[in-house]
Amino acid sequence: MLASGRGSNLGAILEACRHDEFPARVVVVVSDRERAPALERAREAGVAALFLDPKAYGDRAAYDEALVATLERHRPGLVCLAGFMRLLSPAFVGAWAGRLMNVHPSLLPAFPGLDTHARALAAGVKIHGCTVHFVTPALDQGPVVIQAALPVRAADSAQTLAARVLKLEHVIYPRAVKWFLEDRLVVDGGTVSVKGNDADGDAQLIVSPD
């Protein structure tokens, strides 16, 4: 996993990994920030935690090349972005094509990029949420795996809306990872479906009443 901050989505996936039916374990967490809380969270869980300093490399391409090499040493089947605050080069994305996921705090394709909650409030939307998607070179435009939605409250601020959406991220990200590792995701062009999608536990859209 790649993380730059507190690693709450990392925590959600680590918690999922503790259950016998979850077909995965986190093998390494890499951060571009030496003091990222996500690294300490990984160490506490007994997971390799590495700081890869961007300042040690001449440019983004060199950094991403080192990042690919670092990940490859741990042989992950899937690379998950968990608040990794760097734009990844096309070469990096290409190296992990079809095996690179991200969770984004909006209902894509609405509000790609940063400041999603403030932008959603400014636009006056009535429904907001989050999306797990495969990463492609185009920012936040990869095939959607699963989304979760909730109503925007009249009293919501960007901070309260972010906190409510984050809880949904913790639900859908582990679910998407589980589907991938069970080889249940089928990507057809820009559309993702789930094999055996015949139960509520396999829903690709979760709507929260809260």
PAMIZA-421949 format. One line per 4 residues: number of its first residue (from 1); for each residue x, y, z of C-alpha. Coordinates in steps of 0.2 Angstrom, whole numbers, padded with zeros to 4 digits. Example, Ala and Ser with C-alpha at 12.3 -4.5 7.8 and 13.67 -1.06 7.14 Angstrom:
2
1	0062/-0022/0039 | 0068/-0005/0036
END
This chain:
210
1	0000/0000/0000 | 0005/0018/-0003 | 0000/0031/0010 | 0005/0049/0014
5	-0005/0052/0030 | -0014/0044/0044 | -0018/0028/0035 | -0036/0026/0041
9	-0040/0016/0025 | -0025/0006/0028 | -0032/0002/0045 | -0048/-0003/0038
13	-0039/-0016/0027 | -0028/-0022/0040 | -0043/-0025/0051 | -0052/-0035/0037
17	-0036/-0045/0035 | -0038/-0051/0053 | -0054/-0061/0047 | -0051/-0079/0041
21	-0062/-0076/0026 | -0052/-0062/0020 | -0040/-0068/0006 | -0026/-0056/0009
25	-0013/-0048/0019 | -0004/-0032/0018 | 0015/-0035/0014 | 0022/-0018/0014
29	0017/0000/0016 | 0027/0014/0008 | 0026/0032/0011 | 0033/0048/0003
33	0033/0056/0021 | 0045/0050/0034 | 0033/0054/0049 | 0017/0048/0041
37	0006/0040/0054 | 0002/0026/0042 | 0020/0020/0044 | 0018/0018/0062
41	0001/0010/0060 | 0009/-0003/0048 | 0023/-0006/0061 | 0011/-0009/0075
45	0003/-0022/0064 | 0019/-0031/0060 | 0019/-0025/0042 | 0035/-0019/0033
49	0034/0001/0033 | 0046/0010/0022 | 0049/0029/0019 | 0055/0033/0001
53	0061/0051/0001 | 0056/0060/-0015 | 0071/0072/-0012 | 0083/0058/-0015
57	0078/0057/-0033 | 0080/0069/-0047 | 0063/0070/-0054 | 0046/0061/-0053
61	0051/0048/-0066 | 0066/0043/-0055 | 0056/0042/-0039 | 0042/0032/-0047
65	0055/0020/-0054 | 0062/0017/-0037 | 0044/0015/-0030 | 0041/0001/-0043
69	0057/-0007/-0038 | 0053/-0006/-0020 | 0036/-0013/-0022 | 0042/-0027/-0033
73	0053/-0034/-0020 | 0038/-0037/-0009 | 0028/-0045/-0024 | 0011/-0038/-0020
77	-0004/-0045/-0030 | -0012/-0028/-0029 | -0006/-0010/-0025 | -0018/0001/-0015
81	-0017/0019/-0014 | -0023/0025/0003 | -0021/0044/0004 | -0005/0044/-0006
85	-0003/0062/-0011 | 0008/0061/-0026 | 0003/0061/-0045 | 0009/0045/-0052
89	0018/0044/-0068 | 0011/0035/-0083 | 0026/0023/-0082 | 0021/0018/-0064
93	0003/0016/-0068 | 0008/0005/-0083 | 0019/-0006/-0072 | 0004/-0010/-0061
97	-0010/-0009/-0074 | -0025/-0018/-0068 | -0017/-0021/-0051 | -0018/-0003/-0045
101	-0033/0003/-0034 | -0038/0020/-0026 | -0052/0026/-0015 | -0058/0044/-0020
105	-0069/0054/-0008 | -0083/0058/-0021 | -0095/0049/-0033 | -0084/0049/-0048
109	-0084/0056/-0061 | -0090/0070/-0050 | -0077/0081/-0041 | -0061/0072/-0046
113	-0045/0079/-0038 | -0044/0088/-0022 | -0056/0098/-0010 | -0070/0086/-0015
117	-0081/0090/0000 | -0080/0109/-0001 | -0083/0108/-0020 | -0098/0096/-0017
121	-0106/0108/-0004 | -0102/0123/-0016 | -0111/0114/-0030 | -0126/0111/-0019
125	-0127/0092/-0022 | -0139/0082/-0012 | -0130/0066/-0013 | -0111/0064/-0010
129	-0100/0049/-0007 | -0084/0039/-0012 | -0078/0028/-0025 | -0065/0014/-0027
133	-0058/0013/-0044 | -0044/0006/-0054 | -0030/0018/-0057 | -0027/0024/-0075
137	-0015/0038/-0081 | -0030/0050/-0082 | -0033/0057/-0064 | -0048/0049/-0056
141	-0055/0042/-0072 | -0052/0024/-0070 | -0065/0010/-0070 | -0077/0011/-0055
145	-0077/-0004/-0044 | -0089/0001/-0030 | -0097/0017/-0024 | -0106/0022/-0008
149	-0117/0037/-0006 | -0126/0047/0008 | -0137/0062/0008 | -0129/0079/0011
153	-0136/0087/0027 | -0141/0106/0027 | -0129/0108/0042 | -0114/0099/0034
157	-0097/0108/0033 | -0083/0101/0023 | -0076/0093/0039 | -0092/0084/0044
161	-0096/0078/0027 | -0078/0072/0025 | -0079/0062/0042 | -0096/0054/0036
165	-0089/0049/0019 | -0073/0042/0027 | -0083/0029/0036 | -0090/0023/0020
169	-0073/0022/0012 | -0068/0010/0026 | -0083/-0001/0021 | -0080/-0001/0002
173	-0061/-0002/0001 | -0059/-0019/0009 | -0074/-0025/-0001 | -0066/-0020/-0017
177	-0049/-0028/-0012 | -0058/-0044/-0007 | -0067/-0045/-0024 | -0050/-0042/-0033
181	-0041/-0056/-0024 | -0055/-0068/-0026 | -0053/-0065/-0045 | -0071/-0059/-0046
185	-0069/-0042/-0054 | -0072/-0042/-0073 | -0067/-0026/-0082 | -0075/-0023/-0099
189	-0069/-0007/-0106 | -0073/0006/-0093 | -0086/-0005/-0084 | -0082/-0016/-0069
193	-0094/-0030/-0064 | -0093/-0043/-0050 | -0094/-0062/-0054 | -0107/-0070/-0043
197	-0115/-0054/-0039 | -0131/-0061/-0033 | -0132/-0055/-0014 | -0133/-0039/-0005
201	-0115/-0042/0001 | -0109/-0040/-0017 | -0118/-0024/-0021 | -0108/-0012/-0030
205	-0117/0003/-0024 | -0121/0006/-0005 | -0133/0020/0000 | -0132/0025/0018
209	-0147/0034/0026 | -0136/0044/0038
END
